[in-house]
């Protein structure tokens, strides 16, 4: 086993115990998803209060629920189309709440520049998801670009634990812009290859 593989296995050990406990207690995965959102709201509040490290640890807890809900659904055979929809919608609430928390903090500090950077980062983060969803209503797959949700969450946590949120917001903004443009171009190119464009 490689070193990274060993780290992954070590991290999975407590998660498997949590998943087993949820299965044994018959906790519905949609409830786990909701709990994860509530925890991320608490992280957003800590960002708003300027408690970055606390927010980072709360995000860690919230993302445990974000990870295990799908595993519990598989283990209990409760996967459903609505469950996937519910998970996606709740993910957006989690993501946006974190940006709102950061914007509130910068507004309180009188840093209009960083309020705007956070606002644009939030806007393009939403557009990253939207462009993929809209594209995949017309083409089979549109998963190009780097800035997916897991990368954003990791970057926000890095910003929280290092107290470098301003720099992290710039990184999220730039990479999200690149990803949105890449997905628009990829969709245009794919549709053009498939036949005449209707618009």
SVG drawing of the C-alpha trace seen along z (x, -y; Angstrom):
<svg xmlns="http://www.w3.org/2000/svg" viewBox="-38 -51 42 53">
<polyline fill="none" stroke="black" stroke-width="0.4" points="0.0,0.0 1.3,-3.5 1.6,-6.2 -1.3,-8.2 -3.3,-5.0 -2.5,-4.3 -3.7,-7.8 -6.9,-7.3 -7.5,-3.9 -6.8,-5.5 -9.3,-8.3 -11.9,-5.8 -11.8,-3.8 -13.7,-6.3 -16.0,-7.2 -17.0,-3.5 -17.8,-3.4 -20.0,-6.5 -21.7,-5.1 -22.4,-1.8 -23.8,-3.6 -26.2,-5.6 -27.3,-2.4 -27.9,-0.7 -29.9,-3.6 -31.8,-3.8 -31.1,-7.4 -32.4,-8.5 -29.6,-9.9 -31.7,-13.0 -31.6,-13.8 -27.8,-13.5 -27.7,-15.9 -29.8,-18.4 -27.6,-18.1 -24.6,-18.8 -26.2,-22.0 -27.0,-23.2 -23.4,-22.6 -22.1,-24.6 -24.5,-27.4 -22.7,-27.4 -19.4,-27.6 -20.7,-30.5 -21.6,-32.3 -18.1,-31.7 -16.7,-33.2 -19.0,-36.2 -17.6,-36.6 -14.0,-36.4 -13.4,-33.0 -11.7,-31.4 -10.0,-28.4 -13.2,-27.5 -15.1,-27.8 -12.6,-25.5 -13.1,-22.8 -16.9,-23.1 -16.6,-22.8 -14.7,-19.5 -17.6,-18.2 -20.2,-19.3 -18.3,-17.7 -18.3,-14.4 -22.1,-14.4 -21.8,-15.5 -19.7,-12.4 -21.5,-9.8 -25.1,-10.6 -24.5,-8.9 -22.7,-5.9 -25.6,-5.5 -28.1,-5.7 -26.2,-2.9 -26.0,-0.7 -29.7,-1.1 -30.8,-0.9 -32.6,-4.2 -31.0,-6.0 -33.5,-7.9 -33.8,-10.6 -35.2,-13.0 -32.3,-12.2 -29.9,-13.2 -31.9,-16.4 -32.1,-17.1 -28.4,-16.6 -27.5,-19.0 -29.9,-21.7 -28.6,-21.5 -25.0,-21.7 -25.8,-25.0 -27.2,-26.3 -24.0,-25.2 -21.7,-26.8 -23.6,-30.1 -23.9,-30.4 -20.1,-30.3 -19.7,-33.1 -22.4,-35.2 -20.6,-34.7 -17.3,-36.0 -19.0,-38.9 -20.7,-39.9 -17.3,-39.9 -15.6,-42.1 -18.6,-44.4 -18.2,-44.9 -14.5,-45.6 -15.3,-48.2 -13.5,-46.2 -15.8,-46.8 -13.1,-45.5 -13.1,-42.0 -16.9,-42.1 -17.0,-42.4 -14.3,-39.8 -16.3,-37.4 -19.5,-38.3 -18.0,-37.6 -16.4,-34.4 -19.9,-33.3 -21.5,-34.3 -19.0,-32.3 -19.2,-29.4 -22.9,-29.2 -22.4,-29.6 -19.8,-26.8 -22.6,-24.4 -25.3,-26.0 -23.3,-25.9 -22.7,-22.2 -26.3,-21.4 -27.6,-23.4 -25.0,-21.9 -25.9,-18.4 -29.5,-19.0 -28.2,-19.2 -25.0,-17.1 -24.0,-14.0 -21.2,-15.4 -19.7,-18.8 -17.3,-18.2 -14.4,-20.2 -12.6,-22.8 -10.9,-22.5 -13.1,-24.4 -15.7,-21.8 -17.3,-21.9 -14.7,-19.7 -11.9,-22.0 -13.8,-25.1 -14.4,-23.5 -10.8,-22.5 -9.7,-26.0 -12.1,-27.6 -10.8,-25.4 -7.2,-26.2 -8.2,-29.9 -9.8,-29.3 -6.9,-27.4 -4.2,-29.7 -6.2,-33.0 -5.6,-33.8 -9.2,-34.0 -8.6,-37.0 -6.0,-35.2 -8.1,-32.1 -11.1,-34.1 -9.0,-35.4 -8.0,-31.9 -11.6,-30.6 -12.7,-33.6 -10.1,-33.3 -10.4,-29.5 -14.2,-29.7 -14.2,-32.2 -11.8,-30.0 -14.1,-27.0 -17.2,-28.8 -15.6,-30.0 -14.2,-26.5 -17.6,-24.9 -19.3,-27.5 -16.7,-26.9 -16.9,-23.1 -20.7,-23.1 -20.5,-25.3 -17.9,-23.1 -19.8,-19.9 -23.1,-21.2 -21.4,-22.5 -19.8,-19.0 -23.2,-17.4 -25.0,-19.5 -26.2,-23.0 -26.6,-25.4 -30.2,-26.5 -29.0,-29.7"/>
</svg>
